[in-house]
Amino acid sequence: MYLFTLGYEKLQPESYVKALIDAGVKLVVDVRENPWSQRPAYVGGTLRRSLEAANIEYSHWKLLGNPARIRKTARTASQCLRQYRAYLNQDPNALHLLLEEIRCLERQGIALCLTCYERDPNKCHRSVIVNELVRRESSLRPIHLQPESPGRKQSRRQSTAAFLRPASLPFTFE
């Protein structure tokens, strides 16, 4: 089973949607606490319309969002992620529901992508969600999409990262 993730930081909306299309994603699960952004294209309603125009469904899962009280009180990013992990594991129902959704969609050949702001999944609560899902379902294979921003050159390190271009994906979506 595959699970995509994508952070929209520094991405133009066209690059964001293209990355999802290229990966074969048909459902985007927004894991922000509130589907709001200082970038109007990524506000929940606007994002939903952009994705629907590309034949991609949008769903906001507030329960998977990193609560403001954690984000505002954590002194470091790693402390924030630790506190979020504890928060997530206090009520594992959201993870259970997401895993069931992933399994159901997998049987239908539909790819799902978790999304929020942070580009680097290792600095984002998406990584906590993914790690907890993998802990529960070892066959789950996360793929962090990292499309290029216009004017940004890809480093050698990034070119060998976990991002797989569509032609090299080990599966196809129909």
Residue frames relative to the residue before (quaternion, step in Angstrom):
aa qw qx qy qz dx dy dz
M 1.0000 0.0000 0.0000 0.0000 0.00 0.00 0.00
Y 0.2137 -0.7799 0.5799 0.0990 3.54 -1.01 0.85
L 0.0686 -0.7621 0.6432 0.0275 3.51 -1.20 0.71
F 0.2109 -0.7815 0.5783 0.1014 3.54 -0.69 1.12
T 0.0622 -0.7499 0.6524 0.0901 3.53 -1.30 0.43
L 0.0020 0.7950 -0.6059 0.0291 3.55 -1.18 0.62
G 0.1629 -0.7592 0.6243 0.0858 3.54 -0.92 0.99
Y 0.3884 -0.7717 0.4632 0.1977 3.57 -0.88 0.95
E 0.3512 0.7582 -0.4906 0.2471 3.61 1.23 -0.02
K 0.8626 0.0587 -0.1023 0.4920 3.57 -0.90 1.07
L 0.5664 0.5923 -0.3990 0.4112 3.62 1.20 0.19
Q 0.4131 -0.6426 0.5809 0.2808 3.51 -1.13 0.71
P 0.6181 -0.5770 0.3724 0.3826 3.61 -1.00 0.70
E 0.6321 0.5384 -0.3405 0.4412 3.60 1.02 -0.75
S 0.6594 0.4975 -0.3037 0.4749 3.61 1.00 -0.81
Y 0.6132 0.5543 -0.3293 0.4564 3.55 1.08 -0.79
V 0.7049 0.4505 -0.2636 0.4803 3.58 0.76 -1.04
K 0.6341 0.5363 -0.3338 0.4460 3.61 0.95 -0.81
A 0.6340 0.5300 -0.3324 0.4545 3.61 0.97 -0.82
L 0.6562 0.5032 -0.3053 0.4722 3.58 1.00 -0.82
I 0.6498 0.5059 -0.3114 0.4742 3.57 0.94 -0.90
D 0.6686 0.5151 -0.3017 0.4434 3.59 0.86 -0.98
A 0.6982 0.4520 -0.2667 0.4869 3.60 1.09 -0.68
G 0.4919 -0.6806 0.4212 0.3427 3.59 1.24 -0.18
V 0.3427 0.7567 -0.4907 0.2629 3.58 1.22 0.38
K 0.1301 -0.8005 0.5831 0.0470 3.56 -0.99 0.91
L 0.7672 0.1893 -0.1461 0.5951 3.61 1.28 -0.12
V 0.1362 -0.7602 0.6321 0.0634 3.56 -0.89 1.02
V 0.1401 -0.7650 0.6255 0.0624 3.55 -0.86 1.04
D 0.2613 -0.7704 0.5720 0.1053 3.54 -0.52 1.30
V 0.1190 -0.8296 0.5450 0.0252 3.58 -0.52 1.19
R 0.3658 0.6845 -0.5325 0.3379 3.57 1.09 0.67
E 0.5777 -0.5750 0.4337 0.3840 3.57 -1.10 0.60
N 0.7710 0.0675 -0.0185 0.6330 3.54 1.02 -0.89
P 0.3864 -0.7448 0.4910 0.2342 3.60 -0.77 0.95
W 0.3917 0.6965 -0.4883 0.3508 3.54 0.71 1.15
S 0.0048 -0.7890 0.6142 -0.0132 3.55 -1.15 0.61
Q 0.5172 -0.5986 0.5052 0.3450 3.55 -1.24 0.45
R 0.6469 0.4424 -0.3041 0.5416 3.56 1.29 -0.24
P 0.4286 -0.7619 0.4195 0.2447 3.60 -0.25 1.26
A 0.6214 0.5639 -0.3550 0.4122 3.63 1.00 -0.66
Y 0.7404 0.4068 -0.2146 0.4901 3.59 1.20 -0.49
V 0.3862 0.6592 -0.5211 0.3805 3.57 1.22 0.42
G 0.6813 -0.5660 0.2824 0.3684 3.57 -0.91 0.96
G 0.7180 0.4530 -0.2683 0.4552 3.61 0.69 -1.03
T 0.6613 0.4923 -0.2996 0.4801 3.56 0.98 -0.85
L 0.6421 0.5173 -0.3165 0.4690 3.56 0.97 -0.87
R 0.6212 0.5462 -0.3353 0.4509 3.58 0.98 -0.85
R 0.6840 0.4858 -0.2931 0.4585 3.60 0.85 -0.95
S 0.6402 0.5238 -0.3242 0.4590 3.60 0.99 -0.80
L 0.6808 0.4805 -0.2848 0.4739 3.55 0.95 -0.88
E 0.6425 0.5225 -0.3317 0.4519 3.59 0.94 -0.82
A 0.6146 0.5432 -0.3430 0.4578 3.59 1.09 -0.69
A 0.7099 0.4019 -0.2389 0.5267 3.58 1.21 -0.51
N 0.5065 -0.6731 0.3986 0.3627 3.59 1.29 0.30
I 0.5114 0.5831 -0.4410 0.4516 3.57 1.05 0.89
E 0.3620 -0.7295 0.5389 0.2153 3.57 -0.85 0.97
Y 0.2112 -0.7579 0.6077 0.1082 3.55 -1.26 0.57
S 0.0436 0.7782 -0.6252 0.0403 3.54 -1.04 0.85
H 0.2311 -0.7610 0.5913 0.1336 3.57 -0.94 0.90
W 0.0962 -0.7917 0.6029 0.0208 3.58 -0.78 1.10
K 0.2581 -0.8105 0.5123 0.1188 3.56 0.12 1.32
L 0.6215 0.5822 -0.3423 0.3970 3.61 0.98 -0.80
L 0.6951 0.4458 -0.2759 0.4920 3.58 1.18 -0.47
G 0.4808 0.6760 -0.4320 0.3538 3.58 1.27 -0.04
N 0.4598 -0.6415 0.5341 0.3029 3.55 -1.20 0.57
P 0.4075 -0.7550 0.4510 0.2462 3.61 -0.39 1.19
A 0.6008 -0.5919 0.4115 0.3455 3.55 -1.09 0.82
R 0.6240 0.5532 -0.3546 0.4230 3.61 0.97 -0.75
I 0.6517 0.4754 -0.3193 0.4973 3.61 1.08 -0.60
R 0.6684 0.5115 -0.3067 0.4445 3.59 0.83 -0.96
K 0.7247 0.4638 -0.2470 0.4458 3.59 0.96 -0.86
T 0.7454 0.4089 -0.2307 0.4733 3.60 1.09 -0.56
A 0.5544 0.6040 -0.4076 0.4020 3.61 1.14 -0.36
R 0.3961 -0.7400 0.5004 0.2123 3.56 -0.95 0.89
T 0.7846 0.1404 -0.0719 0.5996 3.57 1.18 -0.55
A 0.6482 -0.5079 0.3903 0.4117 3.55 -1.28 0.30
S 0.6673 0.4985 -0.3185 0.4525 3.59 0.91 -0.83
Q 0.6232 0.5166 -0.3388 0.4795 3.59 1.06 -0.66
C 0.6241 0.5391 -0.3270 0.4615 3.57 1.02 -0.80
L 0.6844 0.4761 -0.2888 0.4707 3.59 0.88 -0.88
R 0.6226 0.5255 -0.3421 0.4681 3.62 1.05 -0.72
Q 0.6720 0.4875 -0.2962 0.4723 3.57 0.92 -0.91
Y 0.6328 0.5201 -0.3349 0.4657 3.57 1.04 -0.73
R 0.6198 0.5361 -0.3441 0.4583 3.61 0.98 -0.80
A 0.6540 0.5005 -0.3104 0.4748 3.60 0.92 -0.89
Y 0.6322 0.5293 -0.3192 0.4673 3.59 0.99 -0.87
L 0.6777 0.5071 -0.2885 0.4476 3.57 0.85 -0.99
N 0.7233 0.4483 -0.2448 0.4647 3.57 0.98 -0.84
Q 0.4881 0.6412 -0.4437 0.3921 3.61 1.26 -0.11
D 0.7776 0.0529 -0.0142 0.6264 3.55 1.10 -0.74
P 0.1423 -0.8512 0.5013 0.0631 3.58 0.13 1.28
N 0.3519 0.7659 -0.4814 0.2405 3.61 1.24 0.13
A 0.6496 0.5201 -0.3313 0.4447 3.61 0.90 -0.86
L 0.6491 0.5008 -0.3173 0.4766 3.59 0.98 -0.81
H 0.6356 0.5294 -0.3257 0.4579 3.57 0.97 -0.84
L 0.6716 0.4936 -0.2966 0.4662 3.58 0.90 -0.93
L 0.6519 0.5070 -0.3195 0.4647 3.59 0.97 -0.83
L 0.6533 0.5085 -0.3189 0.4616 3.58 0.93 -0.82
E 0.6341 0.5106 -0.3272 0.4798 3.59 1.02 -0.73
E 0.6320 0.5263 -0.3229 0.4682 3.59 1.03 -0.80
I 0.6447 0.5184 -0.3137 0.4661 3.58 0.96 -0.89
R 0.6598 0.5098 -0.3049 0.4603 3.58 0.91 -0.91
C 0.6602 0.5114 -0.3010 0.4604 3.57 0.91 -0.95
L 0.6821 0.4783 -0.2864 0.4732 3.58 0.90 -0.91
E 0.6022 0.5634 -0.3494 0.4448 3.58 1.05 -0.75
R 0.6497 0.5175 -0.3127 0.4607 3.59 0.96 -0.85
Q 0.7040 0.4312 -0.2478 0.5069 3.58 1.19 -0.59
G 0.4891 -0.6768 0.4210 0.3543 3.59 1.29 -0.04
I 0.5032 0.6454 -0.4174 0.3950 3.57 1.19 0.57
A 0.2910 -0.7663 0.5534 0.1474 3.56 -0.87 1.03
L 0.2082 -0.7673 0.6014 0.0790 3.53 -1.09 0.89
C 0.1037 -0.7862 0.6076 0.0442 3.57 -1.12 0.74
L 0.2972 -0.7147 0.6063 0.1826 3.57 -0.94 0.95
T 0.0155 -0.8206 0.5712 -0.0107 3.57 -0.93 0.84
C 0.1641 0.7254 -0.6654 0.0637 3.49 -1.36 0.50
Y 0.7840 -0.3821 0.2255 0.4341 3.60 -1.22 -0.28
E 0.7188 0.5167 -0.2839 0.3685 3.58 0.51 -1.23
R 0.4229 -0.7250 0.4952 0.2243 3.58 -0.76 1.08
D 0.7263 0.4029 -0.2194 0.5119 3.57 0.90 -0.99
P 0.3602 -0.7671 0.4798 0.2270 3.62 -0.36 1.14
N 0.6265 0.5564 -0.3482 0.4204 3.61 1.10 -0.52
K 0.6945 0.4189 -0.2652 0.5214 3.58 1.25 -0.31
C 0.6628 0.5269 -0.2599 0.4642 3.54 1.32 0.01
H 0.5726 -0.5984 0.4358 0.3523 3.55 -1.16 0.55
R 0.4697 0.6463 -0.4564 0.3916 3.62 1.24 -0.17
S 0.6363 0.5382 -0.3414 0.4346 3.59 1.00 -0.77
V 0.6220 0.5238 -0.3392 0.4729 3.58 1.06 -0.68
I 0.6378 0.5191 -0.3231 0.4684 3.57 0.93 -0.89
V 0.6761 0.4949 -0.2909 0.4619 3.57 0.84 -1.00
N 0.6685 0.5013 -0.3110 0.4530 3.61 0.84 -0.90
E 0.6626 0.4908 -0.3080 0.4745 3.58 0.97 -0.80
L 0.6336 0.5125 -0.3314 0.4754 3.60 1.05 -0.69
V 0.6559 0.5034 -0.3108 0.4688 3.59 0.94 -0.87
R 0.6095 0.5484 -0.3456 0.4564 3.58 1.08 -0.71
R 0.7119 0.4360 -0.2392 0.4959 3.59 1.09 -0.72
E 0.7868 0.1340 -0.0423 0.6009 3.58 1.16 -0.65
S 0.2388 -0.8350 0.4805 0.1216 3.57 0.06 1.31
S 0.6287 0.5394 -0.3549 0.4334 3.62 1.14 -0.36
L 0.5047 0.6523 -0.4233 0.3750 3.61 1.26 -0.11
R 0.1190 -0.7967 0.5922 0.0209 3.56 -0.86 1.05
P 0.2083 -0.8008 0.5488 0.1188 3.60 -0.37 1.19
I 0.0683 -0.7557 0.6506 0.0332 3.53 -1.14 0.78
H 0.1920 -0.7920 0.5743 0.0776 3.55 -0.54 1.21
L 0.2845 -0.7700 0.5520 0.1468 3.54 -0.46 1.22
Q 0.0181 0.7977 -0.6008 0.0490 3.57 -0.88 0.95
P 0.0465 -0.8195 0.5712 0.0034 3.57 0.37 1.20
E 0.5545 -0.6160 0.4550 0.3257 3.52 -1.23 0.51
S 0.3659 -0.6709 0.5973 0.2432 3.51 -1.15 0.72
P 0.5801 -0.5749 0.4241 0.3913 3.61 -1.04 0.62
G 0.8204 0.2302 -0.1846 0.4897 3.55 -0.97 0.90
R 0.6306 0.5133 -0.3386 0.4736 3.59 1.25 0.03
K 0.2859 -0.7636 0.5541 0.1678 3.57 -0.70 1.05
Q 0.4410 -0.6906 0.5131 0.2554 3.52 -1.05 0.81
S 0.3641 -0.7251 0.5405 0.2224 3.56 -0.88 0.94
R 0.6504 -0.5060 0.3862 0.4145 3.55 -1.25 0.37
R 0.6330 0.5400 -0.3289 0.4466 3.58 0.99 -0.84
Q 0.6758 0.4901 -0.3003 0.4614 3.59 0.89 -0.87
S 0.6469 0.5504 -0.3406 0.4033 3.57 0.94 -0.76
T 0.7226 0.3723 -0.2489 0.5266 3.60 1.19 -0.35
A 0.4045 0.7309 -0.4636 0.2954 3.59 1.25 0.22
A 0.7405 -0.4415 0.2939 0.4127 3.55 -1.35 0.00
F 0.5021 0.6432 -0.4462 0.3677 3.61 1.18 -0.16
L 0.1306 -0.7873 0.6009 0.0460 3.53 -0.82 1.03
R 0.3881 -0.6998 0.5452 0.2500 3.54 -0.84 0.89
P 0.6758 -0.5377 0.3044 0.4019 3.62 -1.03 0.71
A 0.6643 0.5130 -0.3253 0.4355 3.60 0.89 -0.81
S 0.7353 0.4062 -0.2402 0.4864 3.61 1.12 -0.52
L 0.4139 0.6967 -0.4899 0.3214 3.59 1.22 0.12
P 0.4460 -0.7276 0.4602 0.2448 3.57 -0.97 0.87
F 0.7323 0.2973 -0.2006 0.5789 3.59 1.19 0.42
T 0.2541 -0.7399 0.5905 0.1984 3.55 -1.29 0.12
F 0.2630 -0.7258 0.6090 0.1822 3.54 -1.26 0.45
E 0.1771 -0.7995 0.5681 0.0824 3.53 -0.95 0.83
